């Protein structure tokens, strides 16, 4: 199984209008989840050179407004489930 998370993170980041830069993503991850990344770290994830931890997966999903299942390649629908 290939690392789909990085490809999907990049794709979703580029779907924002205006596009969400790596710096924007880094800032959101830091302010919302207190997770610190460098541009090099984000690039390594997006290029499939670094895996994502479970806590990082949840943070990416939240910041990008997609489901963790979509980031993992388990579904074609990026819409997160509604919380009740």
Secondary structure, 3 states (H helix, E strand, C coil): CCCCHHHHHHHHHHHCCCCCCHHHHHHHHHHHHCCCCCHHHHHHHHCCCCCCCHHHHHHHHHHHCCCHHHHCCCCCCCCCCCCC
